[in-house]
Amino acid sequence: MIQLLANTRSKEYPVFLSRGGLADAGRLWSSLGKRGKVVIITDANVAGFHLAAAEASFAAAGLETSTIVVDPGEGAKSLEMVTGLYSRLFVLKTRRRDAVCALGGGVVGDLAGFVASTYMRGIGLMQVPTSLLSQVDSSIGGKTGVNIPEAKNYVGSFYQPDMVLADPALLKTLPRDQLVEGLAEVVKYCLLTGDAFFDNFEIGNQEFLALNTAYVEPVVRRCIEYKLRIVSEDERDYGRRAVLNLGHSVGHGIEVAGGYQRYSHGQAVALGLLAAVRLSQQEFGLPEEYGDRLLSLLELLGLPVRIEGIDPGEVLAAMASDKKADDLSANMVLLKRLGEPVINCDVDAGALRREVERLVAGG
């Protein structure tokens, strides 16, 4: 078991990376002095694979549990769902000493985290990410939130969990498309970290797709360590943390324009990364080889490299409403070189439109 430490201004908490660690969830939670009831929030897909093991783990530690199962998918991240969960927690007599366990992928983590942060002005929170995307990214750092029809994650909070438990063994139950989706975030960290990580993943990505333990766990750890370092410097997105939005400005625009149905978050981020790298070539002279290599890597992984069924104007309109933008700029993250991201880039509107249109054209 690997224990890392999240050290933020508001809270210090452990991040465990442990193959088979779900069986230890209750013991690890108790070791932090937590004795209240645990309300597991999960979705119908995850429940079929992992709920019984989670319940057994908490029971073995002498902890009372209740379970709430929500529908899977981005549609669950709504204020209507949040209100329903508040009512369920009230009926279950959930109190301040109790906690929510977010057992699931990024949607469940965002949703359950927001509920925990606001119910009774904040109760305990444990993140047990079951998808690759949530293990390497969304479960770390305390961002919670839900969507409104016009924009993604527009209502939310910064609320650090009390513990994160990432169990790479859980990835074996993922459908292949969900595993591939999470690889978009891994690619993001490759670009942010530098040439060595990017080179290694280019060589070993098929080992990851095969879920070779010896390859998967070091990659997951590398992503977690990078995010922990950034979050420790900038917990609330006032500056440095914005580097983690690489690929997300265009990505979120694609998600919104597609009604959260046509492209998943990871697929949209992959397209956004391609646009960001190409814009980096124009803005900072990033060598063109990286655009070509990224395109080949995304194709090899099975991630999209062109937008289908969405008008470029709709993507640009959604980007203008994104919370990262202001009245004058999309505030994009670009790269001077691999491992050297630049935040708050005021990208020329014409150049941005050309790159979005290029994604639609598949060029």
Secondary structure, DSSP 8 states (H G I E B T S, - for coil): -EEEEEE-SS-EEEEEE-TTGGGGHHHHHHHTT--S-EEEEEEHHHIIIIIHHHHHHHHHTT--EEEEEE--SGGG-SHHHHHHHHHHHHHTT--TT-EEEEEESHHHHHHHHHHHHHGGG--EEEEEE-SHHIIIIITSS-EEEEEETTEEEEEEEE---SEEEE-GGGGGGS-HHHHHHHHHHHHHHHHHH-HHHHHHHHHHHHHHHTT-HHHHHHHHHHHHHHHHHHHHH-TTSSSGGGGGGTTHHHHHHHHHHTTTTSS-HHHHHHHHHHHHHHHHHHHH---HHHHHHHHHHHHHHT---S--S--HHHHHHHHHTSTT--SS---EEEEEETTEEEEEE---HHHHHHHHHHHHHT-
